[in-house]
Amino acid sequence: MTNRLEKIVFKLKRDSSGYPPLSHEGIWAKKVGESLYEIDNIPFFVFDVAVGDVVRVEVIDGELRFTEVVTRSRNSTLRFFAKSEESVARIRSELLLLGGDSEGSHISKLVSVNVSSNDLDKVLTKLQKLEEMQELEFEEAAIRRP
């Protein structure tokens, strides 16, 4: 297998308000078997997928398209939308100290968080407190407990 990253296309379903603003999301992954790829970046809109998951794809019109999760990793995916741009870097730093790695989106104030099952409760507690303080809104996109 190769360590080269390839983009997998995930179809998205929009809610009644038109969110998410995209019809699909491309997520980087590395090939680990025939039609099998390991997710290598944190999803921003897809649910029930996390870094380290092994997914099956099929090639349609030259694109790798997601079909199913084959093996779930011990990572969880969380997302938050900060109330202010100024607070994003601080919140990301606080979560990193608790074990939550993150990526910022092209959508202002939207951040995806990857966290191992060992650190999940600490990161969730922090996000809940920040939400209670009205600094952000967060969602649990893929929760994996030990």
N, C-alpha and C positions, 0 to 999 in steps of 0.2 A: 504494500500500500504506500501511498505517497502522503507527505505532510502538507501538500498543496491544499489551500482552502478553496472551496467552491460554494457558490450561492445556491441555497435551496429556496424555492418559492412556496410560501404558505398562503392559501386563500383566506381572506378575512371576511367576517360577516359584520355588516354595519347595523347599529341599533337604530331606533326610530329617530334619533337626533342626528344621524349621519356619522357617528363615531364608530370606528376610527376613520380618519380622513383618507384612508387608502383602501384599495380593493385587495391588495396582497402585500406581504412583507417578505423581503429577502433576508435570509439568515445564513451566516457563514458556517461551514462545516467541513470536516475532513473525512475522506473516504476510508472506511474501515472494513469493508466487505462488499460483496456483490449487491448493489443497490442499497447499501447501508452506509450511513454517515453519522459522525459524532458532532453534535452541536458545539460550536466554538465561540459564539457570542450571545449576549443576553437579548432575548426577544423584547420588543417594545409593545407589540399588540397581540401576538399569538398567546393563547392560553394553553396550559397543560404541557408546556415544553420548557426545558431548562438546559443550561450549559452542561455538557457531558452526556446528555441523553443520546441514545442511538436511535436513529429514525430510518424508516424505509422510504425510498423515493422511486418515482418512475419518470422516465424521460418523455416529455410531451412537447412537441414543437421546439426541440433543442434545449428545453429548460428542465432542470431537476425539480420535480414537484413532490412535495410531501404527501405521503399516503398514511403513515401511522408511526407511533412511537413503539419501538421494539423493546428497548431496555431503558428504564428510568434511572437516572443518576441519583445521587444523594443531595443534589442541589435544588434549591427553590428559586423561583422567579417572583420578585415583587416589583411593583412600579409605584412611583409617586409623582404627583404634579404639585410643585411648590407654589405657594401663593405669591412669592416674589422672586425675581431673578437673583437678587442679592443673597438670598438664603440658600441657593442651590449648592454652591461650593462648600459652605459650612456643613450642611446636612450630609452631603456625600462624605466629607471628612469624618464626621461623627459615626456614620455607618461603617466606614472602612475600619475604624478602630474596634468595632464590634464584630468584624468578620464579613461585612457586606461590601463586596466589590460592585462598582456601578459604571454605567455608561450613560452619557447625556445624549438626548435625541436632537434631531434637527428641529423638532417642535419645542419652542422655548419653554423651559421649566419642567419638561417631562424627563424623568430619569428611570432607568431600569436597574434593578439590583439583583445580583446573584449572591446567594448565601448558602453555605453548606448546612446540612441538617443539624450539625453540632452547634451552630451559632444562630439558628433560626429564631429561637425564642427571644434572645437578646435583641435581635434586629427588629422583630415584630413589636416587642415592648416599646422600643424607642420610636418606631413609626406611629404606634398608637398614641403615645404621649404627645408627639409633634402634631398629630391630627387633632387631638383634644385641645391643643394650644392654637389651633387653626393656622398652623404654618404650612400645612400640606394636606392633600387627600391621597390615600394610597389604596392599592388593590393587591390581592393575592392572586397571581396569575398561574402559579404552579407550586403547590406546597408539598414538600417531601419530608416526612418525619422519620427518625431512625427506627 
